[in-house]
Every structure is written in structure tokens, then in C-alpha cells.
Amino acid sequence: MKALQHISGEAEPTVVTSLADIAPDLGRYIAEFAYGDVYSGPALEPRDRQLVTLGALAALGNAAPQLRFHINGALNAGCTRAEIVEALTQIAVYAGFPAAINAVQHAKAVFEARDAAE
């Protein structure tokens, strides 16, 4: 849960609480497996894991809410906006320009929302 709290920036991560009434086990799997086992591995720093995650989600092309969550997470983990945009631009070569353009537009929206909240 600690890793998920760090990335989400929330004491009670919405990704878990939003599932509590309908699929609490799914929320638990996210916290325990995805963040407790996989995400917390020793070989990569959280910021590097976030960049990898951004590339994968952007390449999928159908995971906008998760992509926005992880763009925020990348910022929380210490990535700069320039690094995030660069990582999302890089996927144009592998996943196509539409995927990269859409991902960069999601990054723009996240950046604007964070600026407005400050």
C-alpha cells in the first residue's frame, strides 16, 4: 500500500476505495500484487517504473484513466514534465503517432490540472 500511496499521492488511494463496494478483491490485488510485489521490486527506481508504465499504457491506446493516473504518479515519483513528454513521444516509433499524440494530450491535461490546483 505504501508504494501505491506514494504514486497516487493519496492516503486512501482512489483506485482501491472506488472498488470497495463492488470488487474489493480487485482493489486488494492492485495494492498487494501490482504495487506490493511487482512495482516494489528492487531493480528499478519508482521514477523509472513510472516511465515504463507510461509507455505501456500509452501504447495500449485504451487506458486513458490509468494513463492520467500514472502521469500524475510519474510527477509524484520525481519525473519532470519534459521526461514524461519525451517518454510519450518515444512511443510514436513503436505504437504509432496517434497513440503518442493522444498520450501527450493526456499529459497536457494532467499538467494543466496540477497547475490549476497549485
C-alpha positions in Angstrom: 0.0 0.0 0.0 2.9 2.3 0.7 4.1 2.3 -2.9 0.6 2.9 -4.2 0.1 5.8 -1.7 3.4 7.3 -2.9 2.4 7.1 -6.6 -1.2 8.2 -6.1 -0.3 10.9 -3.6 -3.4 9.8 -1.6 -3.5 8.3 1.9 -6.5 6.2 0.8 -5.8 5.6 -3.0 -9.0 6.1 -5.0 -8.1 3.1 -7.2 -8.7 0.9 -4.2 -11.5 2.8 -2.5 -13.5 3.1 -5.7 -13.7 -0.7 -6.0 -14.5 -1.4 -2.3 -18.3 -1.6 -2.8 -18.2 -3.8 -5.9 -14.9 -5.6 -6.3 -12.9 -5.3 -3.1 -10.7 -8.2 -4.1 -9.6 -6.4 -7.3 -8.6 -3.4 -5.2 -6.6 -5.7 -2.9 -4.9 -7.3 -5.9 -3.9 -3.9 -7.2 -2.4 -3.0 -3.8 -0.8 -6.3 -2.9 0.3 -7.8 -6.3 0.7 -4.9 -8.7 2.3 -2.5 -6.1 3.4 -4.8 -3.3 5.1 -7.4 -5.5 5.8 -6.1 -9.0 6.1 -2.4 -8.5 8.2 -2.6 -5.4 10.9 -4.8 -6.9 14.5 -3.8 -6.2 15.9 -3.3 -9.8 14.2 -0.1 -10.8 13.6 3.2 -9.1 9.9 4.4 -8.8 10.5 7.2 -11.4 11.9 4.6 -13.9 9.0 2.3 -13.3 6.6 5.1 -14.0 8.2 5.9 -17.3 7.9 2.2 -18.3 4.3 2.2 -17.2 3.5 5.3 -19.2 4.9 3.8 -22.4 2.9 0.6 -21.9 -0.4 2.4 -21.1 0.1 4.9 -23.9 0.8 2.1 -26.4 -2.4 0.3 -25.4 -4.4 3.3 -26.5 -7.5 2.4 -24.5 -6.4 3.1 -20.9 -6.9 6.9 -20.6 -7.8 7.0 -16.9 -4.9 4.8 -16.0 -2.5 6.8 -18.2 -3.6 10.0 -16.4 -3.2 8.4 -13.0 0.3 7.3 -13.9 1.3 10.6 -15.4 0.4 12.1 -12.0 2.3 9.2 -10.5 5.4 9.9 -12.6 5.3 13.5 -11.3 4.9 12.3 -7.7 7.9 9.9 -8.3 10.1 12.7 -9.4 9.9 12.7 -13.2 10.0 16.0 -14.9 7.3 17.1 -17.4 10.0 17.1 -20.1 10.9 13.5 -19.3 7.2 12.5 -19.4 6.7 14.1 -22.7 9.9 12.6 -24.1 8.8 9.1 -23.0 5.4 9.5 -24.5 6.9 10.9 -27.8 9.2 7.8 -27.9 6.2 5.5 -28.3 5.4 7.0 -31.7 8.1 4.8 -33.2 6.6 1.6 -31.7 2.9 2.2 -31.2 2.2 4.9 -33.8 1.8 8.6 -33.9 -1.9 8.5 -32.9 -1.0 6.8 -29.7 1.8 9.2 -28.9 -0.4 12.3 -29.8 -3.2 11.0 -27.6 -0.8 10.3 -24.7 0.8 13.8 -24.9 -2.7 15.3 -24.9 -3.4 13.4 -21.7 -0.2 14.7 -20.2 -1.1 18.2 -21.1 -4.4 17.8 -19.3 -2.7 16.4 -16.2 -0.2 19.2 -16.2 -2.9 21.9 -16.6 -4.9 20.3 -13.8 -1.9 20.3 -11.5 -1.1 23.9 -12.3 -4.7 24.9 -11.6 -4.6 23.1 -8.2 -1.5 24.9 -7.1 
